[in-house]
């Protein structure tokens, strides 16, 4: 930047000299040189701020005209100029990044810290916040979830026909066959979106595509390029949610089968909001557009950690979507296994954690002792000699921590060449990058060791050399073997794709955990779904294949979120009259709490996963289609809930987009929201929680209560029988939770869990219950 500026100044000075030689006086240009330097310094101080303003009484008149609305927004922007020739009006427009009309009353603009501070105290301004940068957080998974062609939910939902799923991510690779529109009807008339691809990329499957990435310069103008996915993340998540059938999908010959998303005949709308990161103002603008475009489901595999809902643009935008009947699914985050690590905690968002499926892609280390340990890797080259034992070396044997993590440039060829190199997981080094370093230094293969927090959670990655990712238990055995002999040996034995792991689903170590920091009375995450070693579409081939469509196997809550987004699309297609809260309730109250072996779902330690890892449990799409009872919530029901969080009137108003006076509202504690699960903080006094169940099963039906009390509590439930005589009938019940003596283990842990279940002769409606002891 300095070189560029000085070069420009030199050219201007030169023009003065030349002009003077010709007898023309142009000395007045010199102040412009100084001004340009000042302006560039000012530009470097500009940051993007999201500004919420109060909705005026005549807002409806503004909203009818985009130009009038923008002019009103521009009146809030500081009128200082950036050049001697720039008008106040043009400068205000240049400061604008986005304007919002559907999800908020406000805009995003480039401001200095001083300007933002001054703007925050202006009349009519609710808040001014510097934008945050959020981070990005399947051949077999449909069958694992019980989805089969011509049967059950896929048949009853017509594979998601007529439902529009909007995905906010890194864009899409539109030419991938997962986005072909065979069997997909035209979009419904309500669709108002556009496609920025210039060719024939959009079709009845991919019906919309927009780019909202404004770039580092924050010029206020969207990126001029179409929303091509240069990362892969958006293509993967989009195809997971709605990808059409593609036969013969595989990576390196593994995970072979028919790749298909959860809702293969649903429509897809792409909103590119991420490049190297995901700017909050861009995400908010995309949410604003998607609500106006007419999507039915929104899928966001990204997040920025916990925040009060009024200060979280995803939460604010998702609420506006909820008001329009749009279901919003978001990833829980990849910050596990610690507690309080969630993103996207708002109760009007489905917060999705990550679990395994029953497919493993086995690549097992075999030690010189003959012992073979379980491991995983996607890359399993046929030309690797699996029968020959090679020297085995621990990368950190030299005492260098960066070498132990196989950080770039940390390994010496004379120490690792031709050997099987053992690397530690972590150290802020990507797993595949560790293999790149081993290969650079001449290593023949890599064994990647889990750290203790990772436990038994292993992943099948597209490594660049023969490799095996092993559990912490296996890591201890490997280290013990290395230390037991002066000449340790090992190789990697490939077993390819293995289906039938009875321990699935289990919760991955990376999946973020609750409780919710923003609202502890709402159990989060809501649910878990497939997010480990998921095969889906990719922009380019990772195995250099030119004959097959490119796919990749990736892990994260980013992968579990679109599974649930697609399942929500199926339920929306099957039950078009259901609200977003009804769809969520159906998913949560029918979730599985046991694995394929009929035992408790396990976590990364191979111990029973607790409620803050699993939420309601693992999604069961077929059961969710016929839940029996639901717990419904209207957008208006959130007002007493938000007031109960002790938000100010302006903070609540900025979320719900209407004026609210909490002093005139009967506020409720967060656990009193009619949520499908129950979460309380229990002190010395009992708490009474009320719920309203709506009958969506059979008109004449009777439900009796069953429950398992959390340790340290007793339940009092009234009534204990719910008798319905018609569909959509609502019945209230209460559950009083009494504190009693609890075990030392529960006292040490600080919480316990149980459930309440309403059972008829046809349905079982389960609400998980968490109790945190104050």
Secondary structure, 3 states (H helix, E strand, C coil): CHHHHHHHHHHHHHHHHHHHHCCCCCHHHHHHHHHHHHHHHHHHCCEEEEEEECCCCCHHHHHCCHHHHHHHHHCCCCCCCCCCCCCHHHHHHHHEEEEECCCCCEEEEEECHHHHHHHHCCCCEEEEEECCEEEECCCCHHHHCCCCCCCHHHHHCHHHCCCEEEEEECCECCCCHHHCCCCCCCCCCCCCCCECCCCCCCCCCEEEEEECCCCCCCCCCCCCCCCECCCCHHHHHHHHHHCCCEEEEEECCEEEEEECCCCCCCEEEEEECECCCEEHHHHHHHHHHHHHHCCCEEEECEECCCCCHHHCHHHHHHHHHHHCCCEEEEECCCCCCCCCCCCCCCCCCEEEEEECCCEEEEEEEEECCCCECCEECCCCCCCCCCCCCEEEEEHHHHCCHHHHCCCCCCCCHHHHCCCEEEEECCCCCCHHHHHHHHHHCCCCEEEEECCHHHCCCCCCCCCCCCEEEECHHHHHHHHHHHHHCCCCEEEEEEEEEEECCCCCCEECCCCCCCCCCCCCCCCCCCEEEECCCEEEECCCCCCCCCCCCCEEEECCHHHHHHHHHHHHHHHHHHCCCCCHHHHHHHHHHCCECECCCCCECECCCCCECCHHHHCCCECCHHHHCCCCEECCCCCCHHHHHHHHCCCCHHHHHHHHCCCCCHHHCCCCCHHHCCCCCEEEEECCCCEEEEEEEEECCCCCEEEEEEEECCCCEEEEEECCEEEECCCCCEEEEEEEEEECCCCHHHHHHCEEEEEEEEECCCCEEEEEEEEEEC
